[in-house]
């Protein structure tokens, strides 16, 4: 008798209630966002990016504080519009602002702020007239470094 070949099932072939639950939540959020956008004026509807219902709170995400304040004016109309399709009763609406996530490896480039040649000359003159020898050396060294960084050879 010939052996039956072993069949391999992919992980997606097994019933997974967790994934189905997440897909249903995503679909619900998409529908709620459509209802929200239908209530809002066209220009403002484009600014409502995402929404989530958490407990009895509706969170709407937008790009800027200006759009967030405009969305807050429509809170009663939005809550009334989503009431028929929301699984939970919503009593509070909050608007959150999306921010760019900065990666830690991309540090901002710092620009050197070099004083004007007149101020560099003032530092040099103060160094020449300084009573303390350590202060005199430090100010002369600072003025020479600043002159070099500013590209002034004279």
C-alpha positions as CSV (number, residue, x, y, z in Angstrom):
1,X,0.0,0.0,0.0
2,X,1.4,3.4,-1.1
3,X,2.0,6.0,1.5
4,X,-0.1,9.1,1.3
5,X,2.0,12.3,0.8
6,X,2.1,14.6,3.7
7,X,0.3,17.8,2.9
8,X,1.4,21.0,4.3
9,X,-1.1,23.7,5.4
10,X,-0.1,27.3,5.5
11,X,-0.8,29.2,8.6
12,X,-3.4,31.2,6.9
13,X,-5.4,28.1,6.2
14,X,-6.2,27.5,9.8
15,X,-9.1,29.4,11.3
16,X,-7.8,32.3,13.3
17,X,-10.4,34.3,15.3
18,X,-7.8,36.9,16.4
19,X,-7.1,38.0,12.9
20,X,-10.8,38.0,12.0
21,X,-11.5,40.1,15.0
22,X,-8.8,42.7,14.0
23,X,-10.2,42.7,10.4
24,X,-13.7,43.4,11.7
25,X,-12.4,46.3,13.9
26,X,-10.5,47.8,11.0
27,X,-13.6,47.5,8.8
28,X,-15.7,49.1,11.6
29,X,-13.3,52.0,11.9
30,X,-13.3,52.5,8.1
31,X,-17.1,52.7,8.1
32,X,-17.2,55.1,11.0
33,X,-14.7,57.3,9.3
34,X,-16.9,57.4,6.2
35,X,-19.9,58.5,8.4
36,X,-17.7,61.1,10.0
37,X,-16.6,62.5,6.7
38,X,-20.2,62.6,5.4
39,X,-21.2,64.9,8.2
40,X,-18.2,67.3,7.7
41,X,-17.8,70.0,5.0
42,X,-15.6,68.7,2.1
43,X,-12.4,70.6,3.0
44,X,-12.6,69.4,6.6
45,X,-13.6,65.9,5.7
46,X,-10.3,65.4,4.0
47,X,-8.5,66.3,7.2
48,X,-10.0,63.5,9.3
49,X,-7.4,60.8,8.7
50,X,-8.2,58.0,11.1
51,X,-10.6,57.2,13.9
52,X,-10.8,54.8,16.8
53,X,-13.5,54.1,19.4
54,X,-12.0,53.2,22.8
55,X,-14.4,52.7,25.7
56,X,-17.0,55.5,25.3
57,X,-14.5,57.8,23.6
58,X,-14.1,58.5,19.8
59,X,-10.6,59.5,18.8
60,X,-10.2,61.3,15.5
61,X,-6.7,61.9,14.1
62,X,-5.7,64.9,12.0
63,X,-2.5,66.5,10.8
64,X,-2.5,70.0,12.5
65,X,-3.9,71.9,15.5
66,X,-5.8,74.2,13.2
67,X,-7.8,71.3,11.7
68,X,-8.2,69.7,15.2
69,X,-9.9,72.9,16.5
70,X,-12.2,72.9,13.4
71,X,-13.2,69.3,13.9
72,X,-14.1,69.9,17.6
73,X,-16.9,72.3,16.5
74,X,-18.6,69.3,14.8
75,X,-18.4,66.9,17.8
76,X,-22.2,66.7,18.5
77,X,-23.0,66.1,14.8
78,X,-20.2,63.5,14.5
79,X,-21.3,61.6,17.6
80,X,-24.9,61.6,16.4
81,X,-23.9,60.4,12.9
82,X,-21.9,57.4,14.2
83,X,-24.4,56.3,16.9
84,X,-26.3,53.8,14.6
85,X,-23.2,51.9,13.5
86,X,-21.0,52.1,16.6
87,X,-20.8,48.9,18.7
88,X,-20.5,50.9,21.9
89,X,-22.3,54.2,22.8
90,X,-19.9,57.1,22.3
91,X,-20.2,60.1,24.7
92,X,-16.9,61.9,24.3
93,X,-15.0,62.9,21.2
94,X,-11.3,63.8,21.2
95,X,-9.2,65.0,18.3
96,X,-5.5,64.0,18.3
97,X,-2.8,65.5,16.1
98,X,-0.5,63.1,14.1
99,X,3.1,63.8,14.5
100,X,6.1,62.7,12.6
101,X,8.1,60.0,14.2
102,X,11.7,60.9,14.3
103,X,14.2,58.1,14.2
104,X,17.0,58.3,16.7
105,X,19.7,57.8,14.1
106,X,18.7,61.1,12.3
107,X,19.9,63.8,14.5
108,X,19.3,67.4,13.4
109,X,22.2,69.1,11.8
110,X,23.5,71.8,14.0
111,X,24.7,75.0,12.4
112,X,27.5,77.0,13.8
113,X,26.6,80.5,14.7
114,X,29.7,82.6,14.2
115,X,29.7,86.2,15.3
116,X,30.4,89.1,13.0
117,X,34.0,90.3,12.3
118,X,33.4,93.4,14.5
119,X,32.4,91.2,17.5
120,X,35.4,88.9,16.9
121,X,37.6,92.0,17.0
122,X,36.0,93.2,20.2
123,X,36.8,89.8,21.8
124,X,40.4,90.1,20.6
125,X,40.8,93.6,22.0
126,X,39.3,92.5,25.4
127,X,41.9,89.6,25.4
128,X,44.8,92.0,24.8
129,X,43.6,94.2,27.7
130,X,42.7,91.4,30.1
131,X,44.5,91.6,33.5
132,X,44.5,87.8,34.1
133,X,46.9,85.8,31.9
134,X,44.6,82.7,31.6
135,X,41.7,84.9,30.6
136,X,43.9,86.8,28.1
137,X,45.1,83.5,26.5
138,X,41.5,82.1,26.3
139,X,40.1,85.2,24.7
140,X,42.9,85.5,22.2
141,X,42.6,81.8,21.3
142,X,38.8,82.2,21.0
143,X,39.1,85.3,18.7
144,X,41.7,83.5,16.5
145,X,39.4,80.4,16.2
146,X,36.4,82.5,15.4
147,X,38.3,84.5,12.8
148,X,39.5,81.2,11.2
149,X,36.0,79.7,11.1
150,X,34.5,82.9,9.6
151,X,37.0,82.7,6.8
152,X,38.5,86.1,7.7
153,X,42.3,85.8,7.2
154,X,43.1,89.4,8.2
